[in-house]
Amino acid sequence: QVQPVESGGGLVQAGGSLRLSCAASRSTFSIAFIGWFRQAPGEQRELVASITTRGNTNYAASVKGRFTISRDDAKNTVYLQMNSLKPEDTAVYYCNAGGWGQGTQVTVSS
């Protein structure tokens, strides 16, 4: 099973934006559930946002209204647009699209 590949992480100031990308190893159209998760140091991995093949989305309460998940099945890619970032959003962000990626670090400075 080939892992998806995340990209787009980095260091940003509070209030800034980042867009994460998740390149799946197979057709995203065939993956019923794709999720973005995050894990901060000493914390458990948590679901941030998810999207189904029908385009139904779900968000953690802590990011609702700030983050947007979307998918481009033609590119086999899922995105996480993150706006109004807060220091508490700092974590390694993982994509699960038929398997786990290696993660991409997001650091938000105050």
Protein Blocks (a to p, Z undefined) as FASTA:
>chain_A
ZZdddehiacddehiacddddddfbdfklpmbacdddddehiacddfbdcdfkopacddf
klgokaccdddfknopacdddehiafklgccddddehiacebjaddddZZ
